[in-house]
């Protein structure tokens, strides 16, 4: 019987995350969030999407959001086929 705890997250592949923050980031922050796609949503929020290698890297990204003084709305692990936003404005 296969171990139910074994999943795709057990591999060495980065996991994809969506980090939603209140307000729009300016283009000058693209380099700071290297590796993430920055989407400016019509709602006024910013969506950061991309691979995160481990929990330490995720906490590092969340620290950057905190350091910007922006409000964190949500953090979600997503499947690769669901990670692409429909409107990408970088």
C-alpha positions as CSV (number, residue, x, y, z in Angstrom):
1,X,0.0,0.0,0.0
2,X,1.4,3.4,-0.9
3,X,2.1,6.0,1.8
4,X,-0.6,8.7,1.7
5,X,1.9,11.2,3.0
6,X,4.0,11.0,-0.1
7,X,3.2,13.8,-2.5
8,X,4.6,16.0,-5.1
9,X,5.9,18.3,-2.4
10,X,8.4,15.6,-1.3
11,X,10.4,16.2,-4.5
12,X,13.2,18.6,-5.0
13,X,11.1,20.7,-7.3
14,X,10.1,24.2,-6.1
15,X,6.4,24.7,-5.2
16,X,4.4,27.4,-6.9
17,X,2.8,30.1,-4.7
18,X,0.5,33.0,-5.2
19,X,1.0,35.9,-2.8
20,X,-1.6,38.6,-2.9
21,X,-0.9,42.0,-1.4
22,X,-3.1,45.1,-1.1
23,X,-2.0,47.9,-3.4
24,X,0.0,48.0,-6.6
25,X,3.8,47.5,-6.7
26,X,5.7,49.8,-9.0
27,X,8.0,48.3,-11.7
28,X,11.1,49.1,-9.6
29,X,10.3,46.2,-7.4
30,X,10.5,43.6,-10.2
31,X,14.2,42.8,-9.5
32,X,13.5,42.6,-5.7
33,X,11.0,39.8,-6.3
34,X,13.2,38.1,-8.9
35,X,11.7,34.9,-10.3
36,X,8.1,35.9,-9.5
37,X,5.6,37.3,-12.0
38,X,4.1,40.5,-10.7
39,X,0.5,41.1,-11.8
40,X,-1.3,44.4,-11.1
41,X,-5.0,43.5,-10.7
42,X,-7.9,45.7,-11.6
43,X,-9.0,45.4,-8.0
44,X,-6.0,47.4,-6.9
45,X,-4.1,44.3,-5.5
46,X,-0.8,42.9,-6.6
47,X,-0.4,39.2,-7.3
48,X,3.1,37.6,-7.0
49,X,3.3,34.2,-8.6
50,X,6.2,31.9,-8.9
51,X,8.3,29.0,-7.7
52,X,9.5,28.9,-4.1
53,X,12.2,26.4,-3.3
54,X,11.4,25.9,0.4
55,X,9.8,27.3,3.5
56,X,12.8,29.5,4.3
57,X,12.5,31.1,0.8
58,X,8.7,31.6,1.4
59,X,9.4,33.3,4.7
60,X,12.0,35.5,2.9
61,X,9.4,36.6,0.4
62,X,6.9,37.4,3.1
63,X,9.5,39.4,4.9
64,X,10.0,41.5,1.8
65,X,6.3,42.2,1.6
66,X,6.4,43.2,5.3
67,X,9.4,45.4,4.7
68,X,7.5,47.3,2.0
69,X,4.8,48.0,4.6
70,X,2.1,46.5,2.3
71,X,-0.9,44.5,3.6
72,X,-0.7,40.7,3.0
73,X,-4.0,39.4,1.8
74,X,-3.3,35.8,1.1
75,X,-0.6,33.1,0.4
76,X,-1.6,30.1,-1.6
77,X,0.2,27.0,-2.9
78,X,-1.1,26.4,-6.4
79,X,-0.9,23.7,-9.0
80,X,1.3,24.8,-12.0
81,X,-1.7,24.8,-14.4
82,X,-3.6,27.2,-12.1
83,X,-0.8,29.6,-11.4
84,X,-1.1,31.7,-14.5
85,X,-3.1,34.9,-14.0
86,X,-5.2,36.1,-17.0
87,X,-3.9,39.7,-17.0
88,X,-0.2,40.1,-16.6
89,X,1.1,43.7,-16.3
90,X,4.8,43.8,-15.4
